[in-house]
């Protein structure tokens, strides 16, 4: 996947995770905000995600991004 397409794909996963967290947290925005901050504001995050994709090629991308987000923002 090309760089721009890959970033957009990962951003879509992040959007899904953030929304799921919002629903899980009964519309409390704190968890969702943490996920957004982790992904969009920390410029090192995307590279860490790409490295994890390479390290775990047999794991679904959503599972990888979800696990990394959970380490920063909890479950």
mmJSON file of the N, C-alpha and C atoms, coordinates in Angstrom:
{"data_MODEL":{"atom_site":{
"group_PDB":["ATOM","ATOM","ATOM","ATOM","ATOM","ATOM","ATOM","ATOM","ATOM","ATOM","ATOM","ATOM","ATOM","ATOM","ATOM","ATOM","ATOM","ATOM","ATOM","ATOM","ATOM","ATOM","ATOM","ATOM","ATOM","ATOM","ATOM","ATOM","ATOM","ATOM","ATOM","ATOM","ATOM","ATOM","ATOM","ATOM","ATOM","ATOM","ATOM","ATOM","ATOM","ATOM","ATOM","ATOM","ATOM","ATOM","ATOM","ATOM","ATOM","ATOM","ATOM","ATOM","ATOM","ATOM","ATOM","ATOM","ATOM","ATOM","ATOM","ATOM","ATOM","ATOM","ATOM","ATOM","ATOM","ATOM","ATOM","ATOM","ATOM","ATOM","ATOM","ATOM","ATOM","ATOM","ATOM","ATOM","ATOM","ATOM","ATOM","ATOM","ATOM","ATOM","ATOM","ATOM","ATOM","ATOM","ATOM","ATOM","ATOM","ATOM","ATOM","ATOM","ATOM","ATOM","ATOM","ATOM","ATOM","ATOM","ATOM","ATOM","ATOM","ATOM","ATOM","ATOM","ATOM","ATOM","ATOM","ATOM","ATOM","ATOM","ATOM","ATOM","ATOM","ATOM","ATOM","ATOM","ATOM","ATOM","ATOM","ATOM","ATOM","ATOM","ATOM","ATOM","ATOM","ATOM","ATOM","ATOM","ATOM","ATOM","ATOM","ATOM","ATOM","ATOM","ATOM","ATOM","ATOM","ATOM","ATOM","ATOM","ATOM","ATOM","ATOM","ATOM","ATOM","ATOM","ATOM","ATOM","ATOM","ATOM","ATOM","ATOM","ATOM","ATOM","ATOM","ATOM","ATOM","ATOM","ATOM","ATOM","ATOM","ATOM","ATOM","ATOM","ATOM","ATOM","ATOM","ATOM","ATOM","ATOM","ATOM","ATOM","ATOM","ATOM","ATOM","ATOM","ATOM","ATOM","ATOM","ATOM","ATOM","ATOM","ATOM","ATOM","ATOM","ATOM","ATOM","ATOM","ATOM","ATOM","ATOM","ATOM","ATOM","ATOM","ATOM","ATOM","ATOM","ATOM","ATOM","ATOM","ATOM","ATOM","ATOM","ATOM","ATOM","ATOM","ATOM","ATOM","ATOM","ATOM","ATOM","ATOM","ATOM","ATOM","ATOM","ATOM","ATOM","ATOM","ATOM","ATOM","ATOM","ATOM","ATOM","ATOM","ATOM"],
"id":[1,2,3,4,5,6,7,8,9,10,11,12,13,14,15,16,17,18,19,20,21,22,23,24,25,26,27,28,29,30,31,32,33,34,35,36,37,38,39,40,41,42,43,44,45,46,47,48,49,50,51,52,53,54,55,56,57,58,59,60,61,62,63,64,65,66,67,68,69,70,71,72,73,74,75,76,77,78,79,80,81,82,83,84,85,86,87,88,89,90,91,92,93,94,95,96,97,98,99,100,101,102,103,104,105,106,107,108,109,110,111,112,113,114,115,116,117,118,119,120,121,122,123,124,125,126,127,128,129,130,131,132,133,134,135,136,137,138,139,140,141,142,143,144,145,146,147,148,149,150,151,152,153,154,155,156,157,158,159,160,161,162,163,164,165,166,167,168,169,170,171,172,173,174,175,176,177,178,179,180,181,182,183,184,185,186,187,188,189,190,191,192,193,194,195,196,197,198,199,200,201,202,203,204,205,206,207,208,209,210,211,212,213,214,215,216,217,218,219,220,221,222,223,224,225],
"type_symbol":["N","C","C","N","C","C","N","C","C","N","C","C","N","C","C","N","C","C","N","C","C","N","C","C","N","C","C","N","C","C","N","C","C","N","C","C","N","C","C","N","C","C","N","C","C","N","C","C","N","C","C","N","C","C","N","C","C","N","C","C","N","C","C","N","C","C","N","C","C","N","C","C","N","C","C","N","C","C","N","C","C","N","C","C","N","C","C","N","C","C","N","C","C","N","C","C","N","C","C","N","C","C","N","C","C","N","C","C","N","C","C","N","C","C","N","C","C","N","C","C","N","C","C","N","C","C","N","C","C","N","C","C","N","C","C","N","C","C","N","C","C","N","C","C","N","C","C","N","C","C","N","C","C","N","C","C","N","C","C","N","C","C","N","C","C","N","C","C","N","C","C","N","C","C","N","C","C","N","C","C","N","C","C","N","C","C","N","C","C","N","C","C","N","C","C","N","C","C","N","C","C","N","C","C","N","C","C","N","C","C","N","C","C","N","C","C","N","C","C","N","C","C","N","C","C"],
"label_atom_id":["N","CA","C","N","CA","C","N","CA","C","N","CA","C","N","CA","C","N","CA","C","N","CA","C","N","CA","C","N","CA","C","N","CA","C","N","CA","C","N","CA","C","N","CA","C","N","CA","C","N","CA","C","N","CA","C","N","CA","C","N","CA","C","N","CA","C","N","CA","C","N","CA","C","N","CA","C","N","CA","C","N","CA","C","N","CA","C","N","CA","C","N","CA","C","N","CA","C","N","CA","C","N","CA","C","N","CA","C","N","CA","C","N","CA","C","N","CA","C","N","CA","C","N","CA","C","N","CA","C","N","CA","C","N","CA","C","N","CA","C","N","CA","C","N","CA","C","N","CA","C","N","CA","C","N","CA","C","N","CA","C","N","CA","C","N","CA","C","N","CA","C","N","CA","C","N","CA","C","N","CA","C","N","CA","C","N","CA","C","N","CA","C","N","CA","C","N","CA","C","N","CA","C","N","CA","C","N","CA","C","N","CA","C","N","CA","C","N","CA","C","N","CA","C","N","CA","C","N","CA","C","N","CA","C","N","CA","C","N","CA","C","N","CA","C","N","CA","C","N","CA","C","N","CA","C","N","CA","C","N","CA","C"],
"label_alt_id":[null,null,null,null,null,null,null,null,null,null,null,null,null,null,null,null,null,null,null,null,null,null,null,null,null,null,null,null,null,null,null,null,null,null,null,null,null,null,null,null,null,null,null,null,null,null,null,null,null,null,null,null,null,null,null,null,null,null,null,null,null,null,null,null,null,null,null,null,null,null,null,null,null,null,null,null,null,null,null,null,null,null,null,null,null,null,null,null,null,null,null,null,null,null,null,null,null,null,null,null,null,null,null,null,null,null,null,null,null,null,null,null,null,null,null,null,null,null,null,null,null,null,null,null,null,null,null,null,null,null,null,null,null,null,null,null,null,null,null,null,null,null,null,null,null,null,null,null,null,null,null,null,null,null,null,null,null,null,null,null,null,null,null,null,null,null,null,null,null,null,null,null,null,null,null,null,null,null,null,null,null,null,null,null,null,null,null,null,null,null,null,null,null,null,null,null,null,null,null,null,null,null,null,null,null,null,null,null,null,null,null,null,null,null,null,null,null,null,null,null,null,null,null,null,null],
"label_comp_id":["UNK","UNK","UNK","UNK","UNK","UNK","UNK","UNK","UNK","UNK","UNK","UNK","UNK","UNK","UNK","UNK","UNK","UNK","UNK","UNK","UNK","UNK","UNK","UNK","UNK","UNK","UNK","UNK","UNK","UNK","UNK","UNK","UNK","UNK","UNK","UNK","UNK","UNK","UNK","UNK","UNK","UNK","UNK","UNK","UNK","UNK","UNK","UNK","UNK","UNK","UNK","UNK","UNK","UNK","UNK","UNK","UNK","UNK","UNK","UNK","UNK","UNK","UNK","UNK","UNK","UNK","UNK","UNK","UNK","UNK","UNK","UNK","UNK","UNK","UNK","UNK","UNK","UNK","UNK","UNK","UNK","UNK","UNK","UNK","UNK","UNK","UNK","UNK","UNK","UNK","UNK","UNK","UNK","UNK","UNK","UNK","UNK","UNK","UNK","UNK","UNK","UNK","UNK","UNK","UNK","UNK","UNK","UNK","UNK","UNK","UNK","UNK","UNK","UNK","UNK","UNK","UNK","UNK","UNK","UNK","UNK","UNK","UNK","UNK","UNK","UNK","UNK","UNK","UNK","UNK","UNK","UNK","UNK","UNK","UNK","UNK","UNK","UNK","UNK","UNK","UNK","UNK","UNK","UNK","UNK","UNK","UNK","UNK","UNK","UNK","UNK","UNK","UNK","UNK","UNK","UNK","UNK","UNK","UNK","UNK","UNK","UNK","UNK","UNK","UNK","UNK","UNK","UNK","UNK","UNK","UNK","UNK","UNK","UNK","UNK","UNK","UNK","UNK","UNK","UNK","UNK","UNK","UNK","UNK","UNK","UNK","UNK","UNK","UNK","UNK","UNK","UNK","UNK","UNK","UNK","UNK","UNK","UNK","UNK","UNK","UNK","UNK","UNK","UNK","UNK","UNK","UNK","UNK","UNK","UNK","UNK","UNK","UNK","UNK","UNK","UNK","UNK","UNK","UNK","UNK","UNK","UNK","UNK","UNK","UNK"],
"label_asym_id":["A","A","A","A","A","A","A","A","A","A","A","A","A","A","A","A","A","A","A","A","A","A","A","A","A","A","A","A","A","A","A","A","A","A","A","A","A","A","A","A","A","A","A","A","A","A","A","A","A","A","A","A","A","A","A","A","A","A","A","A","A","A","A","A","A","A","A","A","A","A","A","A","A","A","A","A","A","A","A","A","A","A","A","A","A","A","A","A","A","A","A","A","A","A","A","A","A","A","A","A","A","A","A","A","A","A","A","A","A","A","A","A","A","A","A","A","A","A","A","A","A","A","A","A","A","A","A","A","A","A","A","A","A","A","A","A","A","A","A","A","A","A","A","A","A","A","A","A","A","A","A","A","A","A","A","A","A","A","A","A","A","A","A","A","A","A","A","A","A","A","A","A","A","A","A","A","A","A","A","A","A","A","A","A","A","A","A","A","A","A","A","A","A","A","A","A","A","A","A","A","A","A","A","A","A","A","A","A","A","A","A","A","A","A","A","A","A","A","A","A","A","A","A","A","A"],
"label_entity_id":["1","1","1","1","1","1","1","1","1","1","1","1","1","1","1","1","1","1","1","1","1","1","1","1","1","1","1","1","1","1","1","1","1","1","1","1","1","1","1","1","1","1","1","1","1","1","1","1","1","1","1","1","1","1","1","1","1","1","1","1","1","1","1","1","1","1","1","1","1","1","1","1","1","1","1","1","1","1","1","1","1","1","1","1","1","1","1","1","1","1","1","1","1","1","1","1","1","1","1","1","1","1","1","1","1","1","1","1","1","1","1","1","1","1","1","1","1","1","1","1","1","1","1","1","1","1","1","1","1","1","1","1","1","1","1","1","1","1","1","1","1","1","1","1","1","1","1","1","1","1","1","1","1","1","1","1","1","1","1","1","1","1","1","1","1","1","1","1","1","1","1","1","1","1","1","1","1","1","1","1","1","1","1","1","1","1","1","1","1","1","1","1","1","1","1","1","1","1","1","1","1","1","1","1","1","1","1","1","1","1","1","1","1","1","1","1","1","1","1","1","1","1","1","1","1"],
"label_seq_id":[1,1,1,2,2,2,3,3,3,4,4,4,5,5,5,6,6,6,7,7,7,8,8,8,9,9,9,10,10,10,11,11,11,12,12,12,13,13,13,14,14,14,15,15,15,16,16,16,17,17,17,18,18,18,19,19,19,20,20,20,21,21,21,22,22,22,23,23,23,24,24,24,25,25,25,26,26,26,27,27,27,28,28,28,29,29,29,30,30,30,31,31,31,32,32,32,33,33,33,34,34,34,35,35,35,36,36,36,37,37,37,38,38,38,39,39,39,40,40,40,41,41,41,42,42,42,43,43,43,44,44,44,45,45,45,46,46,46,47,47,47,48,48,48,49,49,49,50,50,50,51,51,51,52,52,52,53,53,53,54,54,54,55,55,55,56,56,56,57,57,57,58,58,58,59,59,59,60,60,60,61,61,61,62,62,62,63,63,63,64,64,64,65,65,65,66,66,66,67,67,67,68,68,68,69,69,69,70,70,70,71,71,71,72,72,72,73,73,73,74,74,74,75,75,75],
"pdbx_PDB_ins_code":[null,null,null,null,null,null,null,null,null,null,null,null,null,null,null,null,null,null,null,null,null,null,null,null,null,null,null,null,null,null,null,null,null,null,null,null,null,null,null,null,null,null,null,null,null,null,null,null,null,null,null,null,null,null,null,null,null,null,null,null,null,null,null,null,null,null,null,null,null,null,null,null,null,null,null,null,null,null,null,null,null,null,null,null,null,null,null,null,null,null,null,null,null,null,null,null,null,null,null,null,null,null,null,null,null,null,null,null,null,null,null,null,null,null,null,null,null,null,null,null,null,null,null,null,null,null,null,null,null,null,null,null,null,null,null,null,null,null,null,null,null,null,null,null,null,null,null,null,null,null,null,null,null,null,null,null,null,null,null,null,null,null,null,null,null,null,null,null,null,null,null,null,null,null,null,null,null,null,null,null,null,null,null,null,null,null,null,null,null,null,null,null,null,null,null,null,null,null,null,null,null,null,null,null,null,null,null,null,null,null,null,null,null,null,null,null,null,null,null,null,null,null,null,null,null],
"Cartn_x":[0.849,0.0,0.903,0.53,1.294,1.161,2.115,2.162,0.891,0.365,-0.844,-2.03,-2.144,-3.24,-3.113,-1.903,-1.675,-2.031,-1.633,-1.967,-3.484,-4.17,-5.62,-6.287,-5.775,-6.293,-6.15,-4.972,-4.727,-5.599,-5.738,-6.588,-8.037,-8.482,-9.819,-9.959,-8.927,-8.93,-9.01,-8.222,-8.211,-9.589,-10.216,-11.553,-12.541,-12.46,-13.337,-13.083,-11.815,-11.474,-11.955,-11.751,-12.163,-13.676,-14.406,-15.864,-16.322,-15.716,-16.063,-15.784,-14.687,-14.35,-15.376,-15.816,-16.832,-18.131,-18.546,-19.766,-19.58,-18.435,-18.15,-18.168,-17.662,-17.572,-18.849,-19.961,-21.259,-21.203,-20.577,-20.472,-19.579,-18.76,-17.715,-16.607,-16.144,-15.194,-13.722,-13.423,-12.024,-11.211,-11.727,-11.008,-10.834,-11.893,-11.826,-10.782,-10.766,-9.796,-8.374,-8.172,-6.84,-6.375,-7.265,-6.913,-6.578,-7.395,-7.121,-5.787,-5.537,-4.284,-3.104,-3.207,-2.148,-1.814,-2.831,-2.577,-2.244,-3.051,-2.886,-1.846,-1.596,-0.67,0.741,0.869,2.201,2.74,3.642,4.148,4.915,5.337,6.048,5.091,3.818,2.861,2.748,2.633,2.418,3.591,4.796,5.964,5.947,5.553,5.443,4.408,3.324,2.298,2.859,3.523,4.101,5.127,5.928,6.915,6.226,5.133,4.388,3.763,3.303,2.776,3.849,5.068,6.17,6.552,6.514,6.906,5.887,4.617,3.541,2.72,3.314,2.628,1.365,1.237,0.065,-1.077,-0.916,-1.933,-2.731,-4.031,-4.881,-4.483,-4.484,-4.09,-4.897,-6.196,-7.02,-6.608,-6.205,-5.748,-4.451,-3.572,-2.294,-2.516,-3.293,-3.544,-4.298,-5.245,-5.995,-5.108,-4.185,-3.273,-2.36,-1.858,-0.982,-1.755,-2.971,-3.789,-4.093,-4.352,-4.659,-3.482,-2.249,-1.094,-0.988,-1.492,-1.436,-2.698,-3.845,-5.125,-5.983,-5.47,-6.273,-7.293,-8.095,-9.055,-10.436],
"Cartn_y":[-1.17,0.0,1.244,2.214,3.46,4.25,5.136,5.884,6.639,7.401,8.187,7.258,6.201,5.251,4.539,4.191,3.485,4.39,5.645,6.58,6.721,6.87,7.019,5.771,4.614,3.346,3.293,3.639,3.617,4.668,5.841,6.876,6.383,5.602,5.017,4.051,3.261,2.361,3.172,4.231,5.087,5.714,6.18,6.764,5.737,4.513,3.453,3.142,3.067,2.813,3.945,5.173,6.325,6.342,6.033,6.018,4.868,3.711,2.571,2.899,3.58,3.969,4.951,5.898,6.873,6.168,5.202,4.448,3.617,2.92,2.09,2.924,4.143,5.028,5.836,5.386,6.052,7.54,7.824,9.176,10.126,9.577,10.377,10.528,11.718,11.974,11.821,11.559,11.518,10.434,9.231,8.14,8.395,8.877,9.204,10.285,11.303,12.389,11.872,10.932,10.36,9.668,8.9,8.196,9.187,10.219,11.237,11.938,12.313,12.977,12.068,10.817,9.832,9.715,9.625,9.408,10.695,11.72,12.914,13.901,13.94,14.941,14.416,13.126,12.544,12.051,12.8,12.503,11.179,10.626,9.341,8.153,8.366,7.266,6.514,7.218,6.533,5.617,6.051,5.2,3.958,4.122,2.974,1.974,2.48,1.605,0.847,1.546,0.885,-0.172,0.128,-0.847,-2.075,-1.867,-2.999,-3.844,-3.208,-3.961,-4.899,-4.404,-5.228,-6.322,-6.021,-6.973,-8.102,-7.815,-8.799,-8.928,-9.459,-9.49,-10.364,-11.306,-12.174,-11.655,-10.482,-9.915,-8.856,-8.839,-7.851,-6.432,-5.502,-4.122,-3.486,-3.738,-3.172,-3.646,-4.906,-5.447,-4.78,-4.534,-3.887,-2.457,-1.701,-0.304,-0.25,-1.141,-1.187,-1.474,-2.417,-2.751,-1.571,-0.913,0.246,1.387,1.624,2.677,2.345,1.086,0.666,0.876,0.721,0.937,2.399,3.286,4.723,5.217,4.688,5.256,4.283,3.121,2.135,1.475,0.663,-0.113,0.495],
"Cartn_z":[0.0,0.0,0.0,-0.797,-0.868,0.439,0.695,1.943,2.28,1.324,1.576,1.847,1.066,1.26,2.603,2.957,4.221,5.404,5.35,6.427,6.549,5.433,5.446,6.009,5.641,6.158,7.68,8.185,9.625,10.322,9.73,10.318,10.428,9.463,9.532,10.696,10.932,12.088,13.377,13.443,14.635,14.854,13.794,13.923,14.475,13.978,14.475,15.941,16.314,17.721,18.623,18.179,18.984,19.174,18.121,18.245,19.145,18.986,19.84,21.309,21.558,22.93,23.477,22.652,23.031,23.429,22.63,22.925,24.194,24.302,25.478,26.75,26.663,27.826,28.056,27.493,27.672,27.317,26.194,25.628,26.42,27.304,27.95,26.91,26.669,25.585,25.965,27.215,27.65,26.931,26.85,26.183,24.697,24.068,22.641,22.4,23.249,23.109,23.264,24.175,24.351,23.072,22.452,21.217,20.113,19.972,18.95,19.204,20.438,20.775,20.502,20.913,20.691,19.21,18.368,16.943,16.195,16.354,15.521,16.039,17.327,17.867,18.109,18.377,18.604,17.27,16.705,15.355,15.282,16.411,16.414,16.325,16.583,16.649,15.33,14.224,12.948,12.613,12.902,12.636,13.533,14.782,15.691,15.177,14.627,14.062,12.862,11.956,10.78,11.187,12.19,12.681,13.269,13.975,14.536,13.425,12.359,11.212,10.657,10.548,10.038,11.021,12.299,13.339,13.478,13.228,13.402,12.12,11.051,9.757,9.73,10.625,10.635,11.489,12.074,12.959,12.198,12.424,11.754,12.146,11.195,11.488,12.613,12.66,13.713,15.089,15.175,16.456,16.892,15.947,16.257,16.724,15.965,16.333,17.665,17.848,19.098,20.293,20.125,21.237,21.549,20.532,20.771,21.417,20.976,21.58,23.035,23.307,24.686,25.623,25.106,25.971,26.39,25.563,25.855,26.568,26.173,26.623,27.426,27.722,28.449,27.537,28.128,27.346,27.472],
"occupancy":[1.0,1.0,1.0,1.0,1.0,1.0,1.0,1.0,1.0,1.0,1.0,1.0,1.0,1.0,1.0,1.0,1.0,1.0,1.0,1.0,1.0,1.0,1.0,1.0,1.0,1.0,1.0,1.0,1.0,1.0,1.0,1.0,1.0,1.0,1.0,1.0,1.0,1.0,1.0,1.0,1.0,1.0,1.0,1.0,1.0,1.0,1.0,1.0,1.0,1.0,1.0,1.0,1.0,1.0,1.0,1.0,1.0,1.0,1.0,1.0,1.0,1.0,1.0,1.0,1.0,1.0,1.0,1.0,1.0,1.0,1.0,1.0,1.0,1.0,1.0,1.0,1.0,1.0,1.0,1.0,1.0,1.0,1.0,1.0,1.0,1.0,1.0,1.0,1.0,1.0,1.0,1.0,1.0,1.0,1.0,1.0,1.0,1.0,1.0,1.0,1.0,1.0,1.0,1.0,1.0,1.0,1.0,1.0,1.0,1.0,1.0,1.0,1.0,1.0,1.0,1.0,1.0,1.0,1.0,1.0,1.0,1.0,1.0,1.0,1.0,1.0,1.0,1.0,1.0,1.0,1.0,1.0,1.0,1.0,1.0,1.0,1.0,1.0,1.0,1.0,1.0,1.0,1.0,1.0,1.0,1.0,1.0,1.0,1.0,1.0,1.0,1.0,1.0,1.0,1.0,1.0,1.0,1.0,1.0,1.0,1.0,1.0,1.0,1.0,1.0,1.0,1.0,1.0,1.0,1.0,1.0,1.0,1.0,1.0,1.0,1.0,1.0,1.0,1.0,1.0,1.0,1.0,1.0,1.0,1.0,1.0,1.0,1.0,1.0,1.0,1.0,1.0,1.0,1.0,1.0,1.0,1.0,1.0,1.0,1.0,1.0,1.0,1.0,1.0,1.0,1.0,1.0,1.0,1.0,1.0,1.0,1.0,1.0,1.0,1.0,1.0,1.0,1.0,1.0,1.0,1.0,1.0,1.0,1.0,1.0],
"B_iso_or_equiv":[0.0,0.0,0.0,0.0,0.0,0.0,0.0,0.0,0.0,0.0,0.0,0.0,0.0,0.0,0.0,0.0,0.0,0.0,0.0,0.0,0.0,0.0,0.0,0.0,0.0,0.0,0.0,0.0,0.0,0.0,0.0,0.0,0.0,0.0,0.0,0.0,0.0,0.0,0.0,0.0,0.0,0.0,0.0,0.0,0.0,0.0,0.0,0.0,0.0,0.0,0.0,0.0,0.0,0.0,0.0,0.0,0.0,0.0,0.0,0.0,0.0,0.0,0.0,0.0,0.0,0.0,0.0,0.0,0.0,0.0,0.0,0.0,0.0,0.0,0.0,0.0,0.0,0.0,0.0,0.0,0.0,0.0,0.0,0.0,0.0,0.0,0.0,0.0,0.0,0.0,0.0,0.0,0.0,0.0,0.0,0.0,0.0,0.0,0.0,0.0,0.0,0.0,0.0,0.0,0.0,0.0,0.0,0.0,0.0,0.0,0.0,0.0,0.0,0.0,0.0,0.0,0.0,0.0,0.0,0.0,0.0,0.0,0.0,0.0,0.0,0.0,0.0,0.0,0.0,0.0,0.0,0.0,0.0,0.0,0.0,0.0,0.0,0.0,0.0,0.0,0.0,0.0,0.0,0.0,0.0,0.0,0.0,0.0,0.0,0.0,0.0,0.0,0.0,0.0,0.0,0.0,0.0,0.0,0.0,0.0,0.0,0.0,0.0,0.0,0.0,0.0,0.0,0.0,0.0,0.0,0.0,0.0,0.0,0.0,0.0,0.0,0.0,0.0,0.0,0.0,0.0,0.0,0.0,0.0,0.0,0.0,0.0,0.0,0.0,0.0,0.0,0.0,0.0,0.0,0.0,0.0,0.0,0.0,0.0,0.0,0.0,0.0,0.0,0.0,0.0,0.0,0.0,0.0,0.0,0.0,0.0,0.0,0.0,0.0,0.0,0.0,0.0,0.0,0.0,0.0,0.0,0.0,0.0,0.0,0.0],
"pdbx_formal_charge":[null,null,null,null,null,null,null,null,null,null,null,null,null,null,null,null,null,null,null,null,null,null,null,null,null,null,null,null,null,null,null,null,null,null,null,null,null,null,null,null,null,null,null,null,null,null,null,null,null,null,null,null,null,null,null,null,null,null,null,null,null,null,null,null,null,null,null,null,null,null,null,null,null,null,null,null,null,null,null,null,null,null,null,null,null,null,null,null,null,null,null,null,null,null,null,null,null,null,null,null,null,null,null,null,null,null,null,null,null,null,null,null,null,null,null,null,null,null,null,null,null,null,null,null,null,null,null,null,null,null,null,null,null,null,null,null,null,null,null,null,null,null,null,null,null,null,null,null,null,null,null,null,null,null,null,null,null,null,null,null,null,null,null,null,null,null,null,null,null,null,null,null,null,null,null,null,null,null,null,null,null,null,null,null,null,null,null,null,null,null,null,null,null,null,null,null,null,null,null,null,null,null,null,null,null,null,null,null,null,null,null,null,null,null,null,null,null,null,null,null,null,null,null,null,null],
"auth_seq_id":[1,1,1,2,2,2,3,3,3,4,4,4,5,5,5,6,6,6,7,7,7,8,8,8,9,9,9,10,10,10,11,11,11,12,12,12,13,13,13,14,14,14,15,15,15,16,16,16,17,17,17,18,18,18,19,19,19,20,20,20,21,21,21,22,22,22,23,23,23,24,24,24,25,25,25,26,26,26,27,27,27,28,28,28,29,29,29,30,30,30,31,31,31,32,32,32,33,33,33,34,34,34,35,35,35,36,36,36,37,37,37,38,38,38,39,39,39,40,40,40,41,41,41,42,42,42,43,43,43,44,44,44,45,45,45,46,46,46,47,47,47,48,48,48,49,49,49,50,50,50,51,51,51,52,52,52,53,53,53,54,54,54,55,55,55,56,56,56,57,57,57,58,58,58,59,59,59,60,60,60,61,61,61,62,62,62,63,63,63,64,64,64,65,65,65,66,66,66,67,67,67,68,68,68,69,69,69,70,70,70,71,71,71,72,72,72,73,73,73,74,74,74,75,75,75],
"auth_comp_id":["UNK","UNK","UNK","UNK","UNK","UNK","UNK","UNK","UNK","UNK","UNK","UNK","UNK","UNK","UNK","UNK","UNK","UNK","UNK","UNK","UNK","UNK","UNK","UNK","UNK","UNK","UNK","UNK","UNK","UNK","UNK","UNK","UNK","UNK","UNK","UNK","UNK","UNK","UNK","UNK","UNK","UNK","UNK","UNK","UNK","UNK","UNK","UNK","UNK","UNK","UNK","UNK","UNK","UNK","UNK","UNK","UNK","UNK","UNK","UNK","UNK","UNK","UNK","UNK","UNK","UNK","UNK","UNK","UNK","UNK","UNK","UNK","UNK","UNK","UNK","UNK","UNK","UNK","UNK","UNK","UNK","UNK","UNK","UNK","UNK","UNK","UNK","UNK","UNK","UNK","UNK","UNK","UNK","UNK","UNK","UNK","UNK","UNK","UNK","UNK","UNK","UNK","UNK","UNK","UNK","UNK","UNK","UNK","UNK","UNK","UNK","UNK","UNK","UNK","UNK","UNK","UNK","UNK","UNK","UNK","UNK","UNK","UNK","UNK","UNK","UNK","UNK","UNK","UNK","UNK","UNK","UNK","UNK","UNK","UNK","UNK","UNK","UNK","UNK","UNK","UNK","UNK","UNK","UNK","UNK","UNK","UNK","UNK","UNK","UNK","UNK","UNK","UNK","UNK","UNK","UNK","UNK","UNK","UNK","UNK","UNK","UNK","UNK","UNK","UNK","UNK","UNK","UNK","UNK","UNK","UNK","UNK","UNK","UNK","UNK","UNK","UNK","UNK","UNK","UNK","UNK","UNK","UNK","UNK","UNK","UNK","UNK","UNK","UNK","UNK","UNK","UNK","UNK","UNK","UNK","UNK","UNK","UNK","UNK","UNK","UNK","UNK","UNK","UNK","UNK","UNK","UNK","UNK","UNK","UNK","UNK","UNK","UNK","UNK","UNK","UNK","UNK","UNK","UNK","UNK","UNK","UNK","UNK","UNK","UNK"],
"auth_asym_id":["A","A","A","A","A","A","A","A","A","A","A","A","A","A","A","A","A","A","A","A","A","A","A","A","A","A","A","A","A","A","A","A","A","A","A","A","A","A","A","A","A","A","A","A","A","A","A","A","A","A","A","A","A","A","A","A","A","A","A","A","A","A","A","A","A","A","A","A","A","A","A","A","A","A","A","A","A","A","A","A","A","A","A","A","A","A","A","A","A","A","A","A","A","A","A","A","A","A","A","A","A","A","A","A","A","A","A","A","A","A","A","A","A","A","A","A","A","A","A","A","A","A","A","A","A","A","A","A","A","A","A","A","A","A","A","A","A","A","A","A","A","A","A","A","A","A","A","A","A","A","A","A","A","A","A","A","A","A","A","A","A","A","A","A","A","A","A","A","A","A","A","A","A","A","A","A","A","A","A","A","A","A","A","A","A","A","A","A","A","A","A","A","A","A","A","A","A","A","A","A","A","A","A","A","A","A","A","A","A","A","A","A","A","A","A","A","A","A","A","A","A","A","A","A","A"],
"auth_atom_id":["N","CA","C","N","CA","C","N","CA","C","N","CA","C","N","CA","C","N","CA","C","N","CA","C","N","CA","C","N","CA","C","N","CA","C","N","CA","C","N","CA","C","N","CA","C","N","CA","C","N","CA","C","N","CA","C","N","CA","C","N","CA","C","N","CA","C","N","CA","C","N","CA","C","N","CA","C","N","CA","C","N","CA","C","N","CA","C","N","CA","C","N","CA","C","N","CA","C","N","CA","C","N","CA","C","N","CA","C","N","CA","C","N","CA","C","N","CA","C","N","CA","C","N","CA","C","N","CA","C","N","CA","C","N","CA","C","N","CA","C","N","CA","C","N","CA","C","N","CA","C","N","CA","C","N","CA","C","N","CA","C","N","CA","C","N","CA","C","N","CA","C","N","CA","C","N","CA","C","N","CA","C","N","CA","C","N","CA","C","N","CA","C","N","CA","C","N","CA","C","N","CA","C","N","CA","C","N","CA","C","N","CA","C","N","CA","C","N","CA","C","N","CA","C","N","CA","C","N","CA","C","N","CA","C","N","CA","C","N","CA","C","N","CA","C","N","CA","C","N","CA","C","N","CA","C","N","CA","C","N","CA","C"],
"pdbx_PDB_model_num":[1,1,1,1,1,1,1,1,1,1,1,1,1,1,1,1,1,1,1,1,1,1,1,1,1,1,1,1,1,1,1,1,1,1,1,1,1,1,1,1,1,1,1,1,1,1,1,1,1,1,1,1,1,1,1,1,1,1,1,1,1,1,1,1,1,1,1,1,1,1,1,1,1,1,1,1,1,1,1,1,1,1,1,1,1,1,1,1,1,1,1,1,1,1,1,1,1,1,1,1,1,1,1,1,1,1,1,1,1,1,1,1,1,1,1,1,1,1,1,1,1,1,1,1,1,1,1,1,1,1,1,1,1,1,1,1,1,1,1,1,1,1,1,1,1,1,1,1,1,1,1,1,1,1,1,1,1,1,1,1,1,1,1,1,1,1,1,1,1,1,1,1,1,1,1,1,1,1,1,1,1,1,1,1,1,1,1,1,1,1,1,1,1,1,1,1,1,1,1,1,1,1,1,1,1,1,1,1,1,1,1,1,1,1,1,1,1,1,1,1,1,1,1,1,1]
}}}
